[in-house]
Amino acid sequence: MTTAADALVELLATLARRQHEHRSITASRLTAVAGTGLLPNELDEMALYYLAKAQRDLGDSAASRHGMQLVADGNGRLAPAARRGLAHLARLAADFPTAYNVAQTLRWEGRRHRVKGDLHWPHGDMDRAAAAYATARDQAEQHGIAGERATSQAQRAFALAFTDPATATDELHLASSYSPASTCGPPP
């Protein structure tokens, strides 16, 4: 890559293929893009953020944490997602106090309530997890973010399965109504 256009093409191609190739390939390609210094700051942060996600998936938590922190500190468009990533990395490391403290700093853009639900879940506090997921679902509805709404609703249903199976069934039906496939009618 010798020009900003080359780096942009590689970044976009890598992001488009990241769900279809091994994370190590994605990480390698994003490392190369981020190392060029050719992209404007916002696009460089995009490369760093998705590199940090790939590193997390590969089990390289230290590198992932470093990349997420760089993006979070940059306060750009992906900073809320990077802060959420830092909370998830702390949770995965069983550092629940740090994960909780980071979650407290998140706002809507960082999916604060879903992250809180994700923290209550492993502690067995299913009622608080379900309530947090409901709030996350309602906020997603308010902001028109269909994928977040469906994710939060499904998480709510799963949490309720531990405390109120009958309600969980209704909540799963609601979650399935959020799915694009549910609007296609019955299978042939």
Summary of the structure (lengths in Angstrom):
residues: 188
radius of gyration: 18.5
end to end distance: 49.0
largest distance: 59.8
contacts: 568
relative contact order: 0.07
helix: 80%
strand: 0%
